[in-house]
Amino acid sequence: MMTLIAIFFPCVSFFLRGKILTSIICLILQITLIGWIPAAIWAVISLQNARADKRNEKLIKAIRSKS
């Protein structure tokens, strides 16, 4: 669901994840039709990176708890 929001409403995707300043910058980029595509790509990549970071943190905690 968040991926669809990131594609169609890139600035909202950043806003929902608590990145207010990034959301404003994305909105400025998104105002032009040409800027919409880079803004959507940026939002999707940022979302995927955030998911990967959470997954890595979970793995690190699991490894540390076994030691």
BELSUL-V189000 format. One record per backbone hydrogen bond with DSSP energy under -0.5 kcal/mol. CO is the residue of the C=O (numbers start at 1). NH is the residue of the N-H. Records with the same first field share a line. If there is no record, write none. Layout:
# BELSUL-V189000
CO=NH  NH
This chain:
# BELSUL-V189000
1=5
2=6
3=7
4=8
5=9
9=13
10=14
11=15
12=16
13=17
14=19
15=18
18=20
19=23
20=24
21=25
22=26
23=27
24=28
25=29
26=30
27=31
29=32
32=36
33=36  37
34=38
35=39
36=40
37=41
38=42
39=43
40=44
41=45
42=46
43=47
44=48
45=49
46=50
47=51
48=52
49=53
50=54
51=55
52=56
53=57
54=58
55=59
56=60
57=61
58=62
59=63
60=64
61=65
62=66
63=67
